[in-house]
Each structure stands twice: as C-alpha cells, then as structure tokens.
C-alpha cells in the first residue's frame, strides 16, 4: 500500500502531460509580467503549490493563507541589456476574517538609450528611457481548513519615450493542503485583463495558467527536503514543465534547484526548417543538439534564514539561453510580537 501511495505522489509531481500547443512568441505586451521576481521562488522553479511566504503575492495569492505573521519582501534583478527590476510587497494576516491582505509593486526601468531614426540611424543626439510599473492589492481567504482562494488586482503602466499606456490585470488562484503526506496542490491564472493600447490598437496581456504540486518528501532531524512540480500553459509561448527541489538544513540554510523542460533534445534550426515546423525556436531541453547537457532552463538558489530577527536573504541564478545568466537577490522580513 505504501508503494502505491508513493507512486501516486510521484505521479502528481511529474505527471507527463502532452505538449501540443503552438508558440505565439511576440503576440503579447508587458512581457515583464512573466519574469520571476523572487529569488527563492526562481531557485526552486516550481512555486505555485509552495507559496508559503510573502512572495506568494507574485506567484499564487491563495498561498498567502499560510502566513502566520505579517511579512514583507523585497527583490532586485539586473536583467540583460541593463534592465532593472525592483519589487516590494507586504502581507498582513487578518485573523478575524480568516484571510490575508497584501499590497505589492513591481518597477522595471532601463538606462537612457540613444534615439535613432530612419534618417539618422546612428543617433539624433537625444536619449529616451522605457519603464513599466505594476501595482496591486491581494487578498487570500480560507474557505475550509484545507482549501483557500486568492486574487490580485493590478494597475499597469508602460512608458516608452513620450508614449504611455495604462491598463489592469488580475490573478486568481487556489491552494489546497491535502493533509496527506504533506502534499499541497495549487492553481493560478495570471495576467488576464484589458488589452493595452498605445494608440488605437490594443494588444493582449501575457496570460498563463499554472498547475502545481509540492511534497515534503523528508523531514527528520536537521533536514527537510521539499519536491515540487508545475505545468505552465502561456498564451504566447510553448508549454513548460518545471521540476524543483529545496533542501533546508536546521531551518537556517537552504539549497535550491529547478529545471524547465519541454523537450528532451533541442533540434537545430536547420532541422526545424527541414521538418517545416511552425513553432518558433523556443525550447528548454535536457540536452542540446550536440547531445550535451544544457543549462538552459536551470536555476540554482541559496537562502539564509535568521529566525531570531525574522530576516531572510535569498539568491538565485538562472540561465536564459542566448541571453546569458541572470542573478536575483531578495530580502524577507517577518514581524514578531504581533500574533
């Protein structure tokens, strides 16, 4: 019986759903909404069914129900092309309502860029900048002792030189603590809302559906091992499966690793042309076209937890294919003495 239950757990985590959708890269706007914000979440990779700290504000608002104390989170990312991400969020449990309220903001900015025109391709002597902001409120409500729902409502703004566009989006998620073998199940739909219009024509937002499971596979003595899996279905790219792990030692140091997968082996661009495939070259394979292990889609992370002062510090490294590597840093703080 134990082996049967173990098989069910692994099936939930690694269920091999078929990849059948075509990619539609470049068909949505405000792509910054797809970027992983928090270093811990990116290090693990599959976070929808984990979401047990304030970073759930950005991943699955229903998971906020797990918070027992007010928490704050701050993250910084230096993306390729000198694009800078800064995020700040806070969540406050409301015991009387069996809910959690939160607020958050994500800001994206670039360094000044040289302006060019058709007539002056080498520059006009002027510069411009681009920036994006998403600010929102969150609420998570416990419906039963095991099941909760949550939602984000966000105001969006994008500026490019002298033009700007404004819109809104929402996230809706669920979180289910099964109570069996410490397995959690989470689902979330992110970024559905109004089309963004710069002039007269509107463009859709990058909507994605995520389904994930997590399992505390080992918890004895100084060590706790969590395994998680996630299926991601975006409206502008190929479907992706993510497998993640997090090892806690003495609840003080954490080591994390995640991997995105939607192909076993990457085909060369020439193979794509010969086979007349219509999908863009967007893959997270296990091995590359030469048969070597690829780091594309891999993420690694490290976390430090100072429980006495309620402070956490996290770092994550992730590989973005031809764009290179990205480093993320996050700080978290749990208020003490209020609950």
GIUR-V350097 format. One record per residue. RES is the residue in one small letter. PHI is phi in whole degrees, 0 to 359 (none if undefined). PSI is psi as a letter, one per 30 degrees, with the letter a starting at -180 (NA if undefined). OMEGA is omega in whole degrees, 0 to 359 (none if undefined). Layout:
res:phi:psi:omega
RES:PHI:PSI:OMEGA
RES:PHI:PSI:OMEGA
//
This chain:
res:phi:psi:omega
x:none:e:180
x:299:e:180
x:295:e:178
x:296:e:180
x:296:e:179
x:296:e:178
x:297:e:179
x:297:e:180
x:300:e:180
x:295:e:178
x:295:e:178
x:296:e:183
x:284:e:190
x:237:g:184
x:306:k:186
x:275:i:176
x:286:k:185
x:280:k:176
x:268:j:184
x:230:f:185
x:279:k:175
x:272:k:178
x:282:k:177
x:229:h:185
x:298:k:177
x:85:g:183
x:261:g:179
x:234:l:179
x:244:l:181
x:53:h:182
x:296:f:178
x:299:f:179
x:293:f:181
x:269:f:186
x:283:k:175
x:294:k:188
x:269:e:190
x:271:k:183
x:294:e:180
x:296:e:182
x:297:e:180
x:291:e:179
x:299:e:178
x:289:e:180
x:94:d:180
x:259:j:190
x:239:f:185
x:303:e:183
x:265:g:174
x:262:d:170
x:37:h:185
x:250:g:174
x:221:a:185
x:295:f:179
x:292:f:173
x:302:f:175
x:307:e:185
x:257:f:187
x:238:e:178
x:206:j:185
x:300:f:179
x:296:f:180
x:292:f:178
x:301:f:182
x:298:f:180
x:283:f:182
x:289:k:177
x:252:f:179
x:225:l:175
x:300:k:181
x:225:l:175
x:231:l:179
x:219:k:179
x:222:k:180
x:222:k:177
x:224:k:178
x:226:k:172
x:255:j:185
x:276:l:175
x:304:l:180
x:66:g:177
x:59:h:174
x:269:k:186
x:246:k:176
x:251:k:173
x:227:k:179
x:229:k:179
x:215:k:180
x:207:l:177
x:213:k:181
x:225:k:185
x:227:j:178
x:294:k:177
x:247:j:187
x:299:e:184
x:297:f:182
x:258:f:186
x:54:h:181
x:220:l:178
x:224:k:179
x:252:k:180
x:213:l:174
x:226:l:182
x:200:l:178
x:212:k:175
x:234:k:180
x:238:k:179
x:235:k:181
x:215:l:178
x:236:l:170
x:288:l:177
x:303:k:180
x:243:k:180
x:288:k:177
x:278:k:175
x:233:l:176
x:225:l:177
x:297:e:181
x:286:f:182
x:230:i:185
x:293:f:181
x:261:g:175
x:118:k:179
x:262:f:185
x:94:f:178
x:255:l:177
x:234:l:176
x:213:l:179
x:230:l:176
x:229:k:180
x:209:l:177
x:224:k:177
x:221:k:171
x:231:j:180
x:235:k:184
x:205:l:175
x:239:l:183
x:228:l:174
x:210:k:177
x:238:k:183
x:234:k:175
x:279:k:178
x:262:e:173
x:223:a:180
x:291:f:182
x:239:f:189
x:238:k:178
x:220:l:176
x:234:l:180
x:204:l:181
x:210:k:170
x:243:k:170
x:235:k:189
x:236:k:171
x:262:k:185
x:243:k:176
x:215:k:177
x:231:k:178
x:240:k:175
x:225:j:185
x:57:c:183
x:266:f:181
x:261:l:175
x:209:l:178
x:219:k:182
x:229:k:178
x:198:a:180
x:218:l:175
x:210:l:180
x:218:l:171
x:240:k:176
x:227:k:183
x:224:l:174
x:229:l:179
x:219:k:183
x:232:j:174
x:269:j:189
x:295:f:184
x:81:f:180
x:243:k:178
x:57:g:179
x:55:h:177
x:263:k:176
x:242:k:177
x:233:k:180
x:226:k:175
x:221:k:179
x:206:k:169
x:248:k:186
x:246:k:168
x:67:h:170
x:267:k:183
x:172:a:186
x:285:k:172
x:295:k:180
x:263:k:183
x:245:k:172
x:274:e:177
x:231:c:181
x:257:f:186
x:261:k:180
x:267:k:178
x:237:k:184
x:285:l:177
x:274:l:179
x:280:i:182
x:282:k:176
x:216:k:174
x:249:k:181
x:233:k:175
x:233:k:183
x:218:l:174
x:226:l:174
x:222:l:185
x:212:k:172
x:279:j:188
x:282:f:182
x:210:k:180
x:206:i:180
x:217:k:177
x:60:b:184
x:275:f:192
x:244:k:171
x:223:k:180
x:242:k:178
x:247:k:177
x:241:k:181
x:220:l:177
x:221:l:185
x:206:k:174
x:244:k:183
x:239:k:178
x:239:j:178
x:271:l:179
x:268:g:183
x:223:g:181
x:197:l:178
x:286:l:175
x:293:k:185
x:224:k:171
x:249:k:182
x:234:k:175
x:243:k:183
x:221:l:177
x:220:l:175
x:217:k:178
x:250:j:177
x:260:k:177
x:241:j:179
x:58:g:182
x:56:g:181
x:240:e:182
x:233:k:180
x:232:k:174
x:242:k:187
x:227:l:176
x:205:k:178
x:219:l:179
x:213:k:173
x:270:k:182
x:219:k:166
x:215:g:175
x:197:k:177
x:283:e:181
x:227:k:178
x:281:k:174
x:277:k:176
x:288:l:180
x:297:e:178
x:296:e:177
x:297:e:178
x:299:e:181
x:293:e:181
x:293:e:180
x:273:f:178
x:56:h:176
x:282:k:184
x:265:f:182
x:286:k:174
x:296:l:183
x:280:i:180
x:235:j:183
x:216:l:170
x:236:i:185
x:277:l:173
x:278:e:177
x:233:l:182
x:274:a:184
x:292:f:178
x:265:g:179
x:83:g:180
x:258:k:179
x:299:k:180
x:254:k:178
x:271:f:179
x:300:k:181
x:90:f:177
x:278:k:173
x:219:k:179
x:228:k:182
x:211:l:177
x:223:k:179
x:229:k:176
x:237:k:185
x:234:j:175
x:260:i:187
x:298:e:183
x:298:e:181
x:250:g:177
x:73:g:185
x:251:k:174
x:234:k:177
x:228:k:184
x:228:k:177
x:227:k:177
x:218:k:174
x:241:k:179
x:220:k:181
x:260:k:181
x:246:h:177
x:61:b:183
x:293:f:178
x:282:f:178
x:92:a:185
x:259:l:179
x:232:k:179
x:251:k:179
x:235:k:178
x:228:k:180
x:222:k:174
x:236:k:177
x:229:l:180
x:217:k:177
x:251:k:180
x:289:k:180
x:247:l:173
x:85:g:180
x:261:f:183
x:228:NA:none
//
